[in-house]
């Protein structure tokens, strides 16, 4: 009788094939989701690092453009100093405070504004 009881209980515990198929599909989806989440968590620090490196590269590109513009201005000034006598004179007057012979230079200091009272 124990054999027949076991056989009847096994028959009752067996799942229909379509339900078993769905359960396997659900298990596969869960397993794939866990694996995908693990991979995503593994690459998350690399994504943050890439973002930081990209913003640093953008900042350095902007700095490069600024430095190239400054270099161009300095090269233009060097060219003008070598070829344009009036630019040399203007630069000597402004930067070196030089004057021509028999010339007097007057420098005026900016007036400090006094506090106004009402």
C-alpha positions as CSV (number, residue, x, y, z in Angstrom):
1,X,0.0,0.0,0.0
2,X,2.9,2.3,0.5
3,X,3.8,2.0,-3.1
4,X,0.4,2.9,-4.3
5,X,0.3,5.8,-1.8
6,X,3.6,7.1,-3.1
7,X,2.5,6.7,-6.7
8,X,-0.7,8.7,-6.1
9,X,1.2,11.4,-4.1
10,X,3.8,11.7,-6.9
11,X,1.1,12.0,-9.5
12,X,-0.6,14.7,-7.5
13,X,2.8,16.6,-7.0
14,X,3.6,16.5,-10.7
15,X,3.1,19.8,-12.5
16,X,1.4,19.9,-15.9
17,X,4.0,20.4,-18.7
18,X,2.8,23.9,-19.7
19,X,3.2,25.1,-16.1
20,X,6.6,23.5,-15.8
21,X,7.7,25.2,-19.1
22,X,6.5,28.6,-17.8
23,X,8.3,28.0,-14.5
24,X,11.5,27.2,-16.4
25,X,11.1,30.4,-18.5
26,X,10.5,32.5,-15.4
27,X,13.6,31.0,-13.8
28,X,15.7,31.7,-16.8
29,X,14.5,35.3,-16.9
30,X,15.4,35.7,-13.2
31,X,18.8,34.2,-13.7
32,X,19.5,36.3,-16.8
33,X,18.4,39.4,-14.8
34,X,20.7,38.6,-11.9
35,X,23.6,38.1,-14.3
36,X,22.8,41.4,-16.2
37,X,22.6,43.2,-12.9
38,X,26.0,41.8,-11.8
39,X,27.6,42.8,-15.1
40,X,26.1,46.3,-14.8
41,X,27.3,46.8,-11.2
42,X,30.8,45.6,-12.3
43,X,31.0,48.2,-15.1
44,X,29.4,51.1,-13.2
45,X,32.7,52.3,-11.7
46,X,34.2,52.2,-15.2
47,X,31.4,54.3,-16.5
48,X,31.9,56.9,-13.8
49,X,35.7,56.9,-14.6
50,X,35.0,57.4,-18.3
51,X,32.6,60.3,-17.6
52,X,35.3,62.0,-15.4
53,X,38.0,61.4,-18.0
54,X,35.7,62.8,-20.7
55,X,35.0,66.0,-18.8
56,X,38.7,66.4,-18.1
57,X,39.5,65.9,-21.8
58,X,36.9,68.6,-22.6
59,X,38.4,71.0,-20.1
60,X,41.9,70.4,-21.6
61,X,40.6,70.9,-25.1
62,X,39.2,74.3,-24.0
63,X,42.5,75.2,-22.4
64,X,44.4,74.2,-25.5
65,X,42.2,76.5,-27.6
66,X,42.8,79.3,-25.2
67,X,46.6,78.7,-25.2
68,X,46.7,78.6,-29.0
69,X,44.8,81.9,-29.2
70,X,47.3,83.4,-26.7
71,X,50.2,82.0,-28.8
72,X,48.8,83.6,-32.0
73,X,48.5,87.0,-30.3
74,X,52.1,86.8,-29.1
75,X,53.3,85.7,-32.5
76,X,51.4,88.7,-34.0
77,X,53.0,91.0,-31.5
78,X,56.5,89.6,-32.2
79,X,55.9,90.1,-35.9
80,X,54.7,93.7,-35.3
81,X,57.7,94.5,-33.1
82,X,60.1,93.2,-35.8
83,X,58.4,95.0,-38.8
84,X,56.4,98.0,-37.6
85,X,58.4,100.9,-36.1
86,X,55.2,102.7,-34.9
87,X,54.2,99.6,-33.0
88,X,57.7,99.5,-31.4
89,X,57.4,103.2,-30.4
90,X,53.8,102.7,-29.0
91,X,54.9,99.6,-27.0
92,X,58.0,101.4,-25.6
93,X,55.8,104.3,-24.4
94,X,53.1,102.1,-22.8
95,X,55.2,99.3,-21.3
96,X,58.6,100.8,-20.7
97,X,57.5,104.4,-19.9
98,X,60.0,105.7,-22.5
99,X,59.7,109.1,-24.1
100,X,61.3,111.0,-27.0
101,X,64.0,113.6,-26.4
102,X,62.6,116.9,-25.2
103,X,59.3,115.3,-24.4
104,X,57.6,115.4,-21.0
105,X,55.2,112.7,-19.9
106,X,52.4,113.4,-17.5
107,X,50.7,110.5,-15.7
108,X,47.5,111.0,-13.9
109,X,46.4,108.7,-11.1
110,X,42.7,107.8,-11.1
111,X,40.8,109.8,-8.5
112,X,39.4,107.7,-5.7
113,X,35.7,108.3,-5.4
114,X,34.7,109.8,-2.1
115,X,31.7,108.2,-0.3
116,X,28.6,110.2,-0.9
117,X,26.3,111.2,1.9
118,X,22.6,111.9,1.5
